[in-house]
Amino acid sequence: MRQISVIAYRKTMPLITLSKRSAVEPFHAMDILAEANRRRQAGRPVISMAVGQPSHPAPKASLEAAEAALKHGRIGYTDALGLRELREAISSHYRLRHQVIVDPARIAVTTGSSAAFNLAFLALFDAGDAVAIARPGYPAYRNILKALGLTVVEVPVTAETGYTLTPASLERAEAKAGCKLKGVLLASPANPTGTVTSRDALKRLASYCDGRNIAFISDEIYHGLTFVGDESSAVEVTDNAIVINSFSKYYCMTGWRIGWMVLPERLIRPVECLAQSMYISAPELSQLAAMAAFTAEEELDIYKESYRTNRDFLMSRLPELGLPLASPMDGAFYAYVDTSRYSNDSMEFARRMLSEIDVAATPGLDFDPLEGHRAMRFSYAGSVSDIAEAVGRIAGWLKQD
């Protein structure tokens, strides 16, 4: 048989083009984290305030449940919508926390909230449909929507709108975009702004969407981390919302990749069919650990107090350093600040801060492609000592400038 050299073979290979849907912006927070990890592995004393990852471990009860499951050894597939016991535990959570009865049949357990967003977007929208999100807002919303061929309508949230989406702001954005909205996605508490949308505002938004046949998706992954305001769930005000939540933030289980959805009845079967083919099921080990997390509220609230300490410290200290807050810090664990006193290039600001003082934070361009060049997001999910040390370094660095 004639041998073909590797070089000749490569020359005969067709040029494989990339899909248009793959042309999304990088998630800069993850790029910054990767560089921070490389520097840390090289022995640098890096402190990361770049990603929303709690410094605390998963609750003790979750670790014990996972250990017991591993000893048992029977970890496998579950139903695509998740373990019945976990779905019942999530239902009980809504009854106890929000005084609402949610049928466990309406709950889908997902491989993190990221899978939940994919499932929701695929079940609700066709290519070209227009979906509104807040600006500034979580960049993965924009990138997933674009990758699925959907039209992203970014709605500015400012002091005038209470830093949240409103019916009036949606109407203005719809008119400006020249297209009818098919969906609205709201986060409360929000990333990066920290906005907590009140129950009344949530109800007005849900009613607006219901009255116009607009799908309403409520991202509630920072529930449990509200410091100021009324932490309400969309399930309290409508049965039509798609609610997405996660064990990553309050429950300190980022790497376990486990989340959930509350679905209107008409979406249960479509989401199940999509999940069967796309994910099979969320990891059973993570589901068992997540079930135990609901018993760990006392431990988790202690963790929350460390975030409150960090929050109070940053609320006072960052403005003193010439980094005024660009939005409230009412929930989640982020400070979104204006850097224009020092820089109108948040990417360069982030690179310099990491390379010169080993502090990682996220450039505002992740969250706001129009005005984020003069903003930064600092995560205060780290330890109290790390946050204090990082701010001390930043203070000395800015003073030198």
N, C-alpha and C positions, 0 to 999 in steps of 0.2 A: 504494500500500500504506500502510495506517495506521501511523504511527510510534508506538511505545510509549516513553515516557520512561524513563530509567534508574531514576528514583525509583519510578515506578509498577511497573516490572518487578520491582524488588527487593521491593516489597510483596506481589507475587503469588507470589514464590518460596517453596517449602515450607521449613520449618525442618528443617535436616539435623542429626540427632542424632549424637553420638559413640558409638562402641562402648564397652561396659563393659570390654572387654579393653585399651582404650587408657588406662584410668585407673590408670597405674602411677606410682610416685614418680619424681621427677626423679633423675638421676644427679648428685648434688651436686658431685662432683669436676669434672665437665665444666662445670657452671654456674660454679664458682669459677674454672676455667681460662678460661672465656669472659670473665669480668669482669677477670681478670688480664691477658688479652690486650688488652682495651679500655684498661686503665690504661697498659699498656706502649706502645700506639700513641699515647696522649696524652702520652708522654714521661716517664712515671713509671719509677723504677728497680726494677721488679718482679722478684722472684725467686720462681719457682714450685716448690713442693714438693708440688703438689696431685695430679699424675697420674704414673703409672708409665711415664714416657717417658725413655729414656736420652738424655743430652746428647750422646753420641757419634754420629757418622754411621754409616750402613751400612758394612760392611767394604769396603775398597778393591776387593777381587776382585768383589764384587757390583756396585759402581758401574761397574767396567770391563765386566762382562758385560752390564749394562743399556745402556751406551753403545754397545757393539758391536751389540746387538740393534736399537737405534734406528737406527743407521746402515744396517743391513740392511733395516729397514723393514717386515719381514713379521711384524707382531704381530697375532695374531688369537685366535680361539677355540681352546681345546684340548679334549681329552676332558673330560667333566664331572668325572672323578676326578683329572685332572691329567696333566701330561707324564709319560710313562713313565720318562724319565731322572731326573726329580726324585723320583719314587716309589722308584726303585731307589737313589737317593742317600740317601733317608730310611731305607730298609731297611738300607743299609750302616751308617748312623749307629747303629742299634740293635745291630747286630752288634759294632761297635767299642766303643760306649759301655756297652752293657748285656749283651754276650755272649749275645744272643738272636737267633735267626733269625726275621725277620718277612717273610712273603711280600709282595712289592710289591703284589700283587693286593688285599691287605687294607688298603692305604693310600689315603686320599682326601685330595687337596690342596684346601684351602678358602680362601674369601675372609676371611682372618683367623680367629682362634679363635671370634669371635662367630658366624660362619656355621656353624662346626662345632657349637656348642651348639644352634643352631636345628635343624640337621639331626638331631642326636642326639635331641633332645626330640621332634621330630616323628616320627622313625622308631620310637621306643620306647614312647611314651605316648599315651593318649587323654585327652580332656578329663575332668577330675575326678580323674585318677590322682594319687597322693601321692608326692612326691619330697622326700627329705631333703637339706638343705644345712647347713653349719656356720654358727653365729652367734657371733661376727662373721664375715662372709664377703663375698665380692665381690657388690655389689648387683645387677649385671646378671643373675646367676643368678636371683635372686628375681623381678626384673622380667620377664625373658623367660618364665619359667615361668608367672607370673600372666597375662601377655598371651596365652599359649597355652591358658588355661583350666585349668591344672593346680593341684593343691593343694600349697602349699609348707609343708613341715614343717621349721622352723628348730630345729636342735639346738645347745644351748649347748656351747661348747668352752671349758674352763677348765683351771686347773692340775691339777685332779683327773683330767681326761681326757687330760692331756698336750697340751692345746690342739689336739686333733684328734678326729675321729669315731672311736668305738669301737663294737663290737657291743653292749655294755651301754648306752651312751648312745643308740643307735638304738632298742633295745628300750624304754627309758624314754620316748623321744619318741613312738614308735609307740603305746604304751599311752595316753599323755596325749592324743594327737591323736585316738585312737579310730578309726584307719583303718590299713589294711595298706599298707605301703610298696611301691611299684612300682619305685622308683629311689633311688639314693644317689649324690651328687656330692661328691667329695673333691678338694681342691687341695693339692698338696705340691710345692715350697714354697707356702705359703698367703698370700693377700692378704686382710686386712691384717696378720695375726698374725706372719707370717714362719715359721710352723711347718713343720718338715721331718718328715714321717711316716716312721718307720723301715721297713725292709724287712719285719721281722717283724710290725709293726702293720699294714702294707699287706696282707700275706698273710692275717692274721686277718680283716681287713675283707672282703677279696675272698672268702674261704671262707665267711664268714657270708652274704654276698649270694648266692653260688652255691648254697648249701644251702637258700635260701628263695626262689629264682627272682626275686631282686631285681636289676635292672639296675645295674651298677656303672660309673660314669663317673669317670675319673681325669683331672683337669686338671693338666697338667704344663708349663704355659707358662713357668714360672720355672726349669725345669731348666737347669743350667749356672750358676745363681746360688745355689748352696748353700755356706754358709760353715762350718756346723757340722752334723755328722750324716751319715747315709747316704742319698745321692740315688738312690733306686730307682724304677724304672718299674713300673707295673702289669703290663706285658707280661712281666715276670720271674716273676710269681707266678700268672697266670691267662691263659687264651686267651679268656675271656669278657668281659673289661673293654673298654669303649670309652675309648680314650686320646685326649686332645686336647692338641695342642701348637701352638706358634706361633714364627714368626721375629721377633716384635716385641721381646722382652725381651733375652735373651742376645745375639741376633743384631742388635739395634739397628735393626730394620726396621719400626717401628710404622706409618708411613704407607704402607708397601707393601701392607698388608692381605693377608698371606699366612700360612696356617697349615696344619695337617694333622690327620687322624684315623687311628688304627689301629682297625680294625673286626673283630669276630668275623665269620666267613664268612657267617653268616645275614643280616647287616646290609648286606653290600656292595651288593647290587642295590637294596634299598629306599633306601639313602642316595644311590646313583647316580641313581635316578629322581627323587627329590626335588631333588637338586642340578641336574639337567638343566633343570627347570622354574623353580626359584627363582633360580639364579645363572648358568646356562649353564656357566661355568667360572671359576676364579680367573684374574686377569689374567696373560697369558702373560709379559709383561715382568717381573712380580714373581716368577713361577716361575723364570725364567732367572736372575734375580739371586739368588734363594734357593738355587738349586743351587750357585752359586759360594760362598755363605756357608759351606758345609761345609769349604771349604779355608782358612778364615780364623781358625782356632781360636787361633793364636798372637797375632794382633792382638786378638781378642775377649777373651782372658784378661788382656791388659794393661788393657782397659777394666774388666774385673771387679775388678782390683786397686784401681781408683779408687773403686769402690763399697765395697770392703772398708775403705779408708781412711775414707770417709764413715761407714760403719757403726760402726767402732771409736770415731770421734769422737763420734757421737750417743749411743752406748751409755754413754759416760762423761759427756757434757755435759748431756743432757736431764734426767737425774735430779738433777743439781746445780742445775738451774733450777726444781726443784719439779714436773717432768713425768716421773714414774716410768713405766717401761715396763710396759705392761699385758699383754705377751706376749713370747715370745722373738724374737730377731732372727736366727734361724738361717739363713734364706734369703730369696729375693726381694730387694727393696730398699726396705723400709718400716720405720718405727718407729711402733708403735701405743702411744700414751701416755695416761695418766690425767690429765685436766685439772681434776679436782674441787677442787684447792687454789685455783684461780683462777676456775673457772666450771663450772656444771652445765648450760650451754647451749652446746653445741659449735658450733651454727650461728652464734650471735652472736659467739662467740670467733673463729671463722674470718673473719667479716665485719669485725670490728674489727681483726684482725691485718693483713688485706689493706688496709683503708682507712687505717690509722694508720702502719704501717711497711712496706707494700708487700711483704709475705711471704704467699704463698698456700699453704694446706694444706687438707686435706679433713676436714670434720666427721665424727665417728664415727657419726652417724645414718645415713650411707650404708651402713655395714657392719653396724650393730646397731640396729634400730628400737626396742628395749626399753631398752638400757643405753648406747647410743652418745652420748647427750646429754652424757656426761662424758668423752668420749674424742676424740682427734684422730689422724689418720694423716699422718705426714710422709714423703714420698718422698725417698730420698737417691740418686736416679738422676742428679742433676745433677753439675756439676763440683765438684771439691774446694773451689775458691775460692768458688763460689756458696753451697755448704752452710755454709762457715765464716762468710761474710758474713751469711747469713740467721740463723744461730744467734746471732751477735753482736747483730743487731737485736732478736731475740726476748728476749735477756737484758736489754737496756736497757729494753725495753717492759714486761716483767714486773716489773722493779725499780721502775718508776714506779708500777705498780699497788699 
